[in-house]
Amino acid sequence: MRELEMEPEDRTRSVGAGGLPFAADDPVLARAAWSRLAEPADAVAGTLVAHLGAPAALEWVVGAVRDPARALRGSAVEPLGSEVAADRLMEGVARWAPRLDRLDPRRELRVLERLGGTLLVPGDPRWPARLAALGPEEPFALWVRGEPDLTALTERSVALVGARASSAYGDHVASDLAAGLADRDFAVVSGGAYGIDAAAHRGAVAGGAPTVAVLAGGVDRLYPPGNQDLLRRLADGAGAVVSEVPPGSAPFKQRFLARNRIIAAASCATVVVEAAWRSGALSTARHATRLLRPLGAVPGAVTSGTSTGCHALLRDGAAVCVTDAAEVAELAGPYDGDATPPQASREATAGRAARAVSRRRIPADVEALGDRARQVWDALPARGAATVDALARTAGLAPGELLAGLGALELRGLAGQEAGRWRRVRRAAREAGRGASEG
């Protein structure tokens, strides 16, 4: 899956040919530009923007691409001192530079406008104040479809997260917790994914409470496809669909992991409903712990592999055991209403067919090569091929870093190039190649 390629007429002049093609001194446009320029949770970019402000930081990067030595001698970055060392700053510049030539947030804002969405930036009264706890990893902007007042939506909210490959038990518990929290005037925050996320969103909608889905890709791509109707319902008034990356952005694995920090930070508390030992939902739990936010976990059967992650959280003392909505409400903070759970139980409404939809998996031999190779593999198009420049923009890597990752993939027979364009090598082709070499 690749980043959205804009129309040829939208490809305005490059940085090297005379600067940015938009009003970079506009704080909102500058923050929208940073949300495209840097990958989520880029602490170097966050520190630079916090120190200089988004417009000045953007101007500094443009200057650093043209004359790195002069940029580092400038008084603007001297006060950063050891907070961001010069070498880390220049590594950041190398990551961001490939995306500068086509940088123009006005294009994404036009897409957002067509979708009836809203761009939020820090300082807007609708911006969730809790996100400030992320420090330099706070999002530069939030692209929103649905209710734009995220302050109101998340003021009393609980994150319900868990496995995509959930069990019927996990779906039922997630939906029941969400509906019970709705009765207690809590909103539900989750990731919009299959399994527990979807069950939590549906339970909140059934209970009449708003629910927020934080996506890993752009809000123009309601992902995963099997949840499009559910996510569209949120965008149409049942809550909000939110992303820190602009329209056209693909939902890469690293972006899924990064968006988990927003889910944890925006909520009063986080509850892991069902998670296996290596579930991505555990990264949300780690973020909640790092932010000193209350963390709960729902126990499952001791023989259930889909609950081993929850049991580990409970065994290690990282999470509090919760079994119903009243306990979750108590975990989330003071509540002046009746915390007694409603007597009428609600049946889980999440569709079982969603779990059968296959998910995009990263091959084990790619996983073994480490984070950089995984990031490059994610950037390679699922079909066809792409140039190094295009891949660098998509991956958010410096060309040297990208080439190192491509080299590692090529050595393992996972990637190849033809006429200067790189592509993935399918398993069948790899096995055929091995067979030929052995023969």
C-alpha positions in Angstrom: 0.0 0.0 0.0 1.5 3.3 -1.1 1.0 7.0 -0.2 -1.6 8.8 -2.3 0.0 10.3 -5.4 -1.7 13.7 -6.2 -2.7 15.0 -9.6 0.1 16.3 -11.8 -1.3 19.8 -11.8 -1.0 19.8 -8.0 2.7 19.1 -8.1 4.0 22.6 -7.5 7.6 23.8 -7.6 10.2 22.0 -5.6 12.1 23.4 -2.6 15.3 23.6 -4.6 13.5 25.6 -7.3 12.4 28.5 -5.0 11.0 27.4 -1.7 7.7 26.0 -0.4 4.6 26.7 -2.6 2.3 27.6 0.3 2.2 30.1 3.1 4.6 28.4 5.4 4.3 31.2 8.0 0.7 30.1 8.6 0.8 28.1 11.9 -2.1 25.8 10.8 -0.7 25.1 7.4 2.8 24.6 8.9 1.5 22.0 11.4 -0.5 20.3 8.6 2.8 20.2 6.6 4.7 18.7 9.6 2.1 15.9 9.8 3.1 14.9 6.3 6.8 15.7 6.6 7.6 13.6 9.7 6.5 10.2 10.7 4.2 9.9 13.8 6.0 10.0 17.2 9.2 11.6 15.6 10.6 13.1 18.9 13.3 15.0 17.0 10.7 16.8 14.8 8.5 17.3 17.9 11.3 18.9 19.9 12.3 21.2 16.9 8.6 22.3 16.5 8.2 22.9 20.2 11.3 25.0 20.3 11.0 27.1 17.1 7.2 26.9 16.4 5.9 25.0 13.4 6.5 27.7 10.8 10.1 28.6 11.9 11.0 24.9 12.2 9.8 24.3 8.7 11.8 27.2 7.4 14.9 25.9 9.3 14.5 22.5 7.6 14.3 24.0 4.2 17.5 26.0 4.9 19.2 22.9 6.4 18.6 20.9 3.2 20.3 23.7 1.2 23.1 24.5 3.5 23.5 22.1 6.5 26.6 23.8 8.0 25.0 27.2 8.0 21.8 25.9 9.5 23.6 24.3 12.4 25.5 27.5 13.1 22.3 29.5 13.3 21.3 30.9 16.7 17.8 29.4 16.3 18.9 25.9 17.2 21.7 26.7 19.6 19.4 26.7 22.7 18.5 23.1 21.9 21.9 22.1 23.3 22.0 18.4 24.3 18.2 18.1 24.0 18.6 17.3 20.4 22.2 16.9 19.3 23.4 18.2 16.0 23.8 14.7 14.5 20.3 13.7 15.5 19.0 16.9 13.9 20.7 16.2 10.7 19.6 12.6 10.7 16.1 14.1 11.0 16.7 16.4 8.1 17.8 13.5 6.0 14.5 11.7 6.8 12.3 14.7 6.1 14.1 16.0 2.9 12.6 13.4 0.4 9.1 14.7 1.3 9.9 18.4 0.9 9.7 18.6 -2.9 6.0 17.7 -3.1 5.0 19.2 0.2 1.8 21.2 0.0 -0.8 20.6 2.8 -3.4 22.6 0.8 -4.0 19.5 -1.3 -4.8 17.3 1.8 -6.9 20.1 3.3 -9.0 20.2 0.1 -9.6 16.5 0.4 -10.6 16.9 4.1 -13.0 19.7 3.1 -14.7 17.4 0.5 -15.1 14.9 3.3 -16.6 17.4 5.6 -13.8 17.1 8.0 -11.8 19.4 10.4 -8.1 19.9 11.0 -7.3 20.5 14.7 -4.0 21.8 16.1 -2.7 22.3 19.6 -4.2 25.5 21.0 -7.6 24.9 19.5 -10.1 24.6 22.3 -11.3 21.4 20.7 -7.8 19.8 21.0 -7.6 17.0 23.6 -5.5 18.6 26.4 -4.4 15.2 27.6 -2.2 14.7 24.5 0.2 17.2 25.9 1.5 14.4 28.2 3.1 12.9 25.1 5.7 15.8 25.1 7.7 15.9 21.9 5.7 12.9 20.6 2.4 14.9 20.7 0.8 14.9 17.2 1.4 18.0 15.1 -2.2 18.0 14.0 -5.3 15.8 14.0 -7.4 15.2 10.9 -11.0 14.6 12.0 -14.2 13.3 10.4 -17.3 13.5 12.5 -17.6 15.5 15.7 -14.6 17.9 15.8 -14.8 18.7 19.5 -12.5 16.1 20.7 -12.1 17.8 24.1 -15.8 17.2 24.7 -15.7 13.6 23.3 -12.7 12.5 25.3 -13.3 14.4 28.6 -14.9 11.3 30.1 -13.5 8.4 28.0 -12.1 4.9 28.3 -9.9 3.2 25.8 -11.0 -0.4 25.1 -8.5 -2.3 23.1 -7.5 -5.9 22.3 -6.9 -8.6 19.8 -8.0 -8.4 16.2 -8.3 -12.2 16.1 -10.7 -12.1 19.1 -12.8 -14.8 20.5 -16.6 -14.8 20.9 -16.0 -14.2 24.6 -13.7 -11.2 24.0 -16.2 -9.7 21.6 -19.1 -10.1 24.1 -17.1 -8.6 26.9 -15.9 -5.6 24.8 -19.4 -4.8 23.6 -20.9 -5.3 27.1 -18.3 -3.0 28.7 -18.8 -0.3 26.1 -22.5 -0.4 26.5 -22.2 -0.3 30.3 -19.8 2.7 30.0 -22.3 4.4 27.7 -24.9 4.1 30.5 -22.4 5.9 32.8 -21.8 8.7 30.3 -18.3 7.6 29.2 -17.2 7.7 25.6 -15.2 4.8 24.1 -11.9 5.3 22.3 -10.3 2.5 20.2 -8.5 1.9 17.0 -11.3 0.9 14.6 -9.7 -2.5 13.8 -11.3 -5.9 13.6 -12.1 -7.9 16.7 -12.1 -6.1 20.1 -11.9 -2.6 18.6 -14.9 -3.1 16.4 -16.9 -4.8 19.2 -16.1 -1.8 21.5 -17.2 0.8 19.0 -20.4 -1.1 18.2 -21.2 -1.5 21.9 -20.8 2.2 22.4 -23.0 3.0 19.4 -25.7 0.6 20.6 -25.6 2.3 24.0 -26.0 5.7 22.5 -22.6 7.0 23.5 -20.0 8.7 21.2 -17.0 6.7 20.2 -13.7 7.7 18.7 -11.7 5.6 16.3 -8.0 6.6 15.9 -6.7 5.4 12.6 -3.2 4.5 11.4 -3.8 5.9 7.9 -5.6 8.9 6.5 -9.3 9.6 7.3 -10.1 9.2 3.6 -9.2 5.6 3.8 -11.6 3.9 6.2 -9.4 1.0 7.1 -9.8 -2.0 7.5 -12.2 -2.4 4.6 -14.5 -4.8 6.5 -15.2 -2.0 9.1 -15.9 0.7 6.5 -19.7 0.9 7.3 -18.9 1.1 11.1 -16.3 3.8 10.6 -18.5 5.7 8.2 -21.2 5.7 10.9 -18.8 7.2 13.4 -17.8 9.9 10.8 -21.5 10.6 10.1 -22.3 11.5 13.7 -21.9 8.6 16.1 -18.5 10.0 17.2 -15.3 10.7 15.2 -12.7 9.1 13.0 -9.3 10.7 13.8 -5.8 10.4 12.3 -2.5 12.3 12.9 -1.4 11.6 9.3 -3.1 13.5 6.4 -5.5 12.1 3.8 -3.7 9.8 1.3 -1.5 8.2 4.0 -1.3 4.5 4.1 -1.8 2.5 7.3 1.7 1.0 7.8 2.6 -1.3 10.7 4.7 1.4 12.4 1.9 3.8 12.2 -0.4 1.3 13.9 2.0 1.1 16.8 2.5 4.9 16.9 -1.3 5.7 16.9 -1.6 3.5 20.1 0.0 6.3 22.1 -2.8 8.6 21.1 -5.4 6.1 22.2 -3.8 5.8 25.6 -3.1 9.5 26.0 -6.5 10.8 25.0 -8.4 8.6 27.5 -8.9 8.7 31.2 -8.0 5.0 31.4 -7.1 2.0 29.2 -8.6 -1.5 29.4 -7.1 -4.4 27.5 -10.1 -6.7 27.0 -8.4 -9.6 25.2 -4.8 -9.9 24.0 -2.4 -12.7 23.2 1.3 -12.6 24.2 2.5 -10.5 21.3 -0.7 -8.6 20.6 -0.3 -5.0 19.4 -2.8 -4.0 22.0 -0.1 -4.4 24.6 1.7 -1.5 23.1 -1.3 0.7 24.1 -1.0 -0.7 27.6 2.7 0.2 27.7 1.9 3.7 26.6 -0.8 4.0 29.3 1.7 2.8 31.9 4.4 5.3 30.7 1.9 8.1 30.9 0.9 7.0 34.4 -2.7 6.4 33.3 -4.9 3.8 35.0 -4.6 0.4 33.2 -7.1 -2.5 33.5 -7.2 -6.0 32.0 -10.0 -8.5 31.6 -9.1 -12.0 32.7 -9.9 -15.0 30.4 -9.7 -18.7 30.6 -6.3 -19.9 31.7 -6.3 -22.2 28.7 -7.1 -19.4 26.2 -4.2 -18.2 24.1 -6.1 -15.0 23.3 -5.9 -13.9 27.0 -2.2 -14.6 27.7 -1.3 -10.9 27.3 -4.0 -9.8 29.7 -2.8 -12.4 32.3 0.8 -11.2 31.9 -0.3 -7.7 32.7 -2.2 -8.9 35.8 0.6 -11.2 36.9 3.2 -8.4 36.6 1.0 -5.9 38.5 0.9 -3.5 35.6 -2.9 -3.7 35.3 -5.9 -3.9 37.6 -8.4 -6.8 37.1 -11.7 -5.5 35.8 -14.7 -7.6 35.0 -17.6 -5.2 34.4 -18.4 -1.6 33.4 -18.7 -0.5 37.1 -15.2 -1.6 37.8 -13.9 0.2 34.6 -15.8 3.4 35.6 -14.2 3.2 39.0 -10.8 2.7 37.4 -11.3 5.7 35.2 -12.0 8.1 38.0 -14.6 9.6 40.3 -18.2 9.1 39.2 -21.1 10.8 40.9 -23.8 8.6 39.4 -24.9 5.0 40.1 -22.0 2.7 39.3 -24.2 -0.4 39.6 -24.1 -2.2 36.3 -27.5 -2.5 34.5 -29.3 -5.7 35.1 -30.2 -6.3 31.5 -27.3 -7.9 29.8 -26.5 -6.9 26.2 -25.6 -9.3 23.5 -22.4 -8.5 21.6 -23.2 -7.0 18.2 -19.8 -7.3 16.5 -20.0 -9.4 13.3 -18.1 -12.7 13.5 -17.3 -12.5 9.8 -14.8 -9.6 10.3 -12.4 -11.9 12.1 -12.3 -14.1 9.0 -11.0 -11.3 6.8 -7.4 -11.9 6.2 -4.9 -9.3 7.6 -1.8 -8.1 5.9 1.0 -9.9 7.6 4.8 -9.2 7.4 6.7 -12.4 6.5 8.8 -13.9 9.3 12.0 -13.4 7.4 11.3 -9.7 7.1 10.5 -9.5 10.8 13.9 -11.1 11.6 15.7 -8.3 9.8 14.6 -5.7 12.3 12.6 -2.4 12.4 14.4 -0.7 9.4 13.8 -3.6 7.1 10.1 -3.8 8.2 9.7 -0.1 7.5 11.2 -0.5 4.0 9.1 -3.6 3.3 5.9 -1.6 4.3 6.9 1.1 1.8 7.4 -1.2 -1.1 4.1 -1.4 -3.2 2.1 -4.6 -2.9 2.0 -4.7 -6.7 4.3 -3.0 -9.2 7.6 -1.2 -8.4 8.8 2.2 -7.2 11.8 4.4 -7.4 14.2 5.0 -4.5 12.9 8.6 -4.2 9.3 7.5 -4.0 10.1 4.9 -1.4 12.1 7.3 0.7 9.1 9.7 0.7 6.7 6.9 1.6 8.9 5.3 4.3 10.0 8.6 5.8 13.6 7.6 5.7 16.8 9.2 4.4 17.9 7.7 1.1 20.9 6.1 2.7 18.8 4.5 5.4 16.4 3.3 2.7 19.1 1.8 0.5 20.5 0.0 3.6 17.1 -1.5 4.2 16.6 -2.4 0.5 20.1 -4.0 0.5 19.2 -6.2 3.5 15.9 -7.3 1.8 17.7 -8.0 -1.5 20.3 -10.2 0.2 17.5 -12.3 1.6 15.7 -12.5 -1.7 12.8 -10.3 -0.4 13.2 -7.4 -2.8 14.7 -6.8 -6.2 15.1 -4.0 -8.7 14.6 -3.6 -12.4 15.5 -0.5 -14.4 16.0 1.5 -11.2 12.7 0.6 -9.6 12.3 -1.7 -6.6 9.6 -4.3 -6.0 8.8 -7.1 -3.6 9.8 -10.6 -4.4 7.0 -13.1 -3.8 7.5 -16.3 -1.9 6.9 -18.4 -4.9 9.6 -16.5 -6.8 12.0 -16.8 -3.9 11.5 -20.5 -3.6 11.9 -21.0 -7.3 15.2 -19.0 -7.1 16.4 -21.2 -4.3 15.5 -24.3 -6.2 17.4 -23.1 -9.3 20.5 -22.3 -7.3 20.5 -25.6 -5.5 20.1 -27.4 -8.8 
